[in-house]
Amino acid sequence: MRFVLEASVTLSWLLRDTSSRDAPYAFAVLNALRLPGASAEVPVTWGWRSRTSSLAVKPKLRAQRPKRSFPRDAGWRIDQADAATSGTPYPISFARRYHLSSYNASYLELALRSALPLATLDEDLRRAASKAGVEDLKLV
């Protein structure tokens, strides 16, 4: 069994604030990884997301960041940058298309490219994955 593992699942193994609704799924994923031949794929953002979500960055620091504005043609600029690549879409394209954070978009892109189901606790990512045709990893 192979699948894409999103950071919210792994964080729930470590943090005590996992809701009782999410815990059975998160630990079913952990048990699935113990099965012979099981493996999880993660994008490079997995480590960054794991560190910045509740482990290293305090919420107050996020709120204090200065507001940033983007030029009107930012979407066009991103599209042009994507067109210049070798055909592999960057997560920012998925972020724009499915209204996701760039972290979550990287999981969606990997699942699509690898044709693997996705293990996540993030509802926005689940909805986007469903729209994109990515299977949700069903364990419970």
C-alpha positions, 0 to 999 in steps of 0.5 A: 500500500502506497499513499501520500501522507499529509502533515496534519496526520503526522502532527496528530500523532505527536500533538495532544490536541487532535480531536476525538473525531480525527484520532481514529483515522490518524492512528489507522494511517499510522497502523497502515504504515506498519504493514509489510510493503506499506510506504508513504510519499511526502512532498518536500513541504512536509518537513516545513509544514510539520515544523511550522504547524504548532511545533515551531511558529507561535500563532502570535508571530504569524499575526504580527507579520506585515500585510502584503499586497500583490500586483493585479497581474500576479496570477498572470505572472504565476501562469507565465512562470509555470509555462516556462517549466518542463511541464510539471505544475508547481503547487502554486498553480494548484493553490490558486485553482483549488483555493489551498495554501501552497503547503496543501497544494504540494500534497495535491500535486504529488497525489495527482502526479503519483496517482496515489490516494491521499491521507489527510485530516484537512477538510479543505484539502480533502474537498480539493482532492475530491474535485481533482479526482484524487482518492481519499485514503480509506482506512476506518 
